[in-house]
Amino acid sequence: MSTHPAVDIATAKSAVVIQDRPLVPLSSWLTDAMAHCADSGQAFQILTPHDARITLPLRLALGGPRTRWVVQEPDDGYFDGFTGFPLAWDGAEFVLAGKAKEGPSETFLREVPDELGHHLIVGLRVVHEATVGLELGAVTEDLARALAGTAPRSWGTAEPALSRWSPSELTDLCRRRSPRSTSLVFMGPHGTTAAAPPFGGTARVSRVTSGVKETITFAVACPAGEEPPLDELEALADRHARTGILRTLNVQWTPALPDLTYPSRAIGVPSPLALGIGPEGAAETGIEHALAAEVTGKKIGGSAAPGLWYVLAGDDAAWPRFRGLMDHLTGGGP
């Protein structure tokens, strides 16, 4: 069994970090503890009070198969912060409790906040040619300017992101760490008088056989009643398809708080909104086959090597449409 200074409970199976605070960020201590658990084969579990919120980067970091957000009930008991299902400590880790079949915790199902809006969540994968002059961060900046109207304000390897946004400095760090991958966080101008909505996200830079891959998750808070920016998203996918770097662009639309934080309560589930596929993936699937899907698609990018764009509408039937589209695309070929 291996331990880490940030870990409060360590067993052969898991490491539990207790965070008794109202807002829990993805601190450098937590990122280091997560990496330590991955190396030692332990599950990483974070325990918070029922009224705590977590930040966007931490929410994304807890999305892996060996991670769990454990929430303590106001009295006795625990539940999963994402699903609400009851949890129990089995002596080695928090696991689903026997009463999980009864449904989510009543604490998790408490009244939805009045200030609920939406988060537009974009997952973007691009691959650059590994040249001496490559500067990373431009794609993240393009996302931010297209969907929030301004470049990120700051970046770092953990929260708080204290370094002023600088693609050149970001690139230098990734070069120094290569061939190891580098995980980063970035944030917009939160808490200022700027007109830009709250936004932020994470990026992972890694070397692959075809070049340098950036895997970016970008989220921007949208007020209630605002429609998702489908035209801007299509234009974004089109730009990166034309340069040939686009691999995939997935967009989700989810009810959420306006400050990019996440409470342990049922406020709605994300719906798939749109899907972009780069020229390489489109060619592998076959353009004619891809455009024959039940979900109407269109070509984007250059005519010689087009990509594909699908709008899924983000309504209650979006998930069945998305699953049907993926079944169609993965079953095709030139």
N, C-alpha and C positions, 0 to 999 in steps of 0.2 A: 504494500500500500504506500502510495506517495502523497505527500502533503504540500500545500502552498500557503504562504503567509496570509493570503486573503480568504482562505477556506476556514469555515467555522466547524464543520462536521466532515470528517473524511472516513470513508470505508473502502474496502477493496473494490466496490462497485461504483461508488459515487463520491462527489465532492459537493457540499452544500455551502453556499455563501448566504449569510443572513444580512439583509439590507433593511434596517428599520428607519426608513426615511420617506418623505412624501413623494419625491421624484428620484428615480434611479436611472442614472446614465450609464453608458458603456465606458466606464473609466479604464485607465491603463491597468489598474489592479485586476479588473474583471477580464480584460482581454488576455492578460498574462496568465490568469488562472484558467481560462478556457483553453489556451494553447497547452498548458501543463496537463490538463485533463485529457486532451486529445492524445498527447504523447504517452500518457500512462494508461490509457484505455478506460478511464473513469467517465461516468456520466457527469455532466455539469448541471446543477440545479440551484436556482436562486430563490430564496424565500423572502417574501415581502408582506407587509400588512395588507388588509383587504382594501384600504383606501389609498394605497400608493399607486402611482402611475410610473410607467417606464417610457424612455425616450425611443424615437424611431430607430436609431442604430442598435440599441439593445434589443428591441423587438425583432429586428432582422437577425441579430446574432443568435437569438433563442429559437430560431426556426429550424435548427438541425435535428437529426434523429436522436442524438444523445444529449439533448438539452431540455430543460423543463422550467417553466415559471410556476412556482408553488406559492399559493396565496393562503395566508392564515385567516380563518374565519374570525369574526368579532369575538366569539366565545371559544369553543373548542372545534377542532377539525381543520381540514385543509382542502383546497380545490385547485384545479389547473387554471391558470390565469387566462388562457386563451379559449378553453372550451367550457369551463365551469364545472367539469365533472369532479366528484369528490376524490381526494387522494388520501393515502395512509402511509405511514412510515413502517416499512417491514423489517427494520433493523439494519438495512444496508442502503436503501434508497426510497424515495417517494414513488409509489406506484398507484395505479387506479384502485380505488377502494371497492369492496364487494357491493356497496350500495350505489355504485356508479350507474347501474341499470335503472335507478329511480330518477335519473336525469340530473341536470345541472343544479348547482347550489342556489338556494334562494338569494344569497348575497350576490351572486353573479347575475341573477335575473332582476336585480333591483331597478328602479325607475331610470329610464334613459335621460341623460342631461338635456336641458332645453336648448343649449347652444350647439347642438349637433349640426355638423356640415358634412363635407366629404373630403377624402384624400384621393388624389389622382396619383397612382403608383405606377411607375414606369420601370420595367426591367429591360435593360439594353445590353446586348453583347456585341462587341466589335472586335475585329482583329486587324492590327496594323502590321505593315511590313517592318521588320526590325532593322531600321536604318540608323546611322549615326545621328542624323538630325531630327529623329522622332521626338516630339514633345507631347507628353501626355497631359490630360486634363481638358483639352479643347472640346472633346465630346461632352464631358460633364458641363462645361460652360455653355455649350450650345443648347443643351437640355434646359439649363436654368434660364437662359435668355429667352428661349422660345416659350416656356411654360410659366415663368414667373417674372419675366421682364428685366432681369438683372443677373449678373454673374454671382457665384457664391461669395460670401463674405470671408469665410475662414475654412481651414482644413487642418487635419492632424491624423494621428494613428489611433486616437481615442478621444473621448469627450472629457472635458470641454475641448473643442477644436480651437486652439489658441493662435495658430499661425495664419497670418493674412494670406488670402487666396493668391497662389502663385504657381501656375503650371510649370515654370522652369524649376522651382524648388521641389515641387512634387516629383517631377521627372528625375531630378538628381537623386532623391531618396530611393526611388524604385531602381535606378541603375546601380546604386551602391548595394542594394539587397539582392539583385539578380545573381543567380537564377532562382533564388527563393521568391515566392510570391509576396506581395505587399498589400495589406488591407488598410483602407483609409476611410475617414468620415469627412463630410463637408456640410456646411450649414449656410443658410441665407442670412439676410440682415434682420434677425429676430430682435424684437424689443427696441427698434429704432423708429424714427419718424418716416422711414422710407415707405413708399406705396406698395412695394413688393409683398406678396403674401408669404407666410412662413413656408420655408422649404428646406430640404436637406436630404441626406442619403449616405450611401456607402459605395465604395468602389474597391474592386480587387484587381490588381494588376499581376499578370503571370506570363511566363514564357511558355509558348506552345510551339509545336513543330513548324507551324505556318507563320509565326511571328510573335507579336506581343498582344495578348488579349486583355481587354478591359471589360469587366463585368460590373455594371453600374445599376444600382437601385436608387431611383429618384422619387421623392414624394413631395407633393405640394398641397397645402390646405386650401380647400375651396369652400366658400360660404354656402349656406343652405340656399337652394334655388338657382345656383349657378350651373350652367350646362358644361359638360366636359368639352375641352378644346380639340375636337376631332380634326379640324382642318390643320391646326398647328402640328398635331401628332403625325398626320399623314405627310406634311411637308418635311418634318424632321426625318421620318423614315426614308422619304424620297432622296433627301440630300445625302444620307449616308449609304444608301443603295447605289447612288451614282458614283461615289468614290470607291465603291467595292468593299468597304470595311464592314458593312452591316451583316451580322449573322442573324440575330433575332431581336425583335422589339415587342414585348408583352405589356399590355396596359390593363390595369384594374381600377375599378371605381368602387370605393367603400365608404359607408357611413363612418364618421370619425369626429374627434374633437378638433377644434380650429387651431390648436397650438402644436400639432404634431406629436402629442403624447398619447399614451394608450392606457386606459384604466382596465382593471380586471372585472369587466362587466359586459353584458351582452348588448352591444350597440349596433349590431348588424354584421353581415358577412360581405366580403368583397365579391364583385361580379366582374367577369372578363369583359373588357370593353373593346379592345382592338388587338390585332396581331400583325406584325410585319416580319417578313422573311427576306433575307438578303439574296443576292444573285446566286451565290453558291448553293444555298439550300433550295432555291427555286429550281435550279438546273437539275439537282439531284432528284427532286420530286417529279419534275416534268411539268412545264408550264401548262400544257393543255389539260393534263390530269388535275393539276392544282386548281385551275379555273372552273373545273366541272363540279366542284364541291357545292353542297346545298347552300352554304354561306357564300354570298356573292363576293368575289374577290376582284381585284384590279391590278394591273401592272404598275410598278413604280420604278424609278431609276432610269438608266439608259436603255434604249431600245435593243442594243446588241446583247446586253446581259441584264435583263430586268429582274427586279425583285417582285414581291407580292404584298398586297395590303388587304386586310379583312377587317370589317367593322362588325362587332358582335352585339352592339346596342346596350349592353350593361343592364338588362332588365332581368326579371325572374327566370326567363327561359335561356339566359345567356350561357349558363354552364352546360346544359345539354347540347346547345349549338356548338360550344367550344369543343366538347368531347367528340361530337360527330365530325367536326372539322379536322381535329387531330387524327382521328381514326382514318379519315379519308386521305390526309396528307402522308401519313406514315405507311399507308397501304399502296401508295402509288409508285411510279417510276417512269423514267423516260420512255 
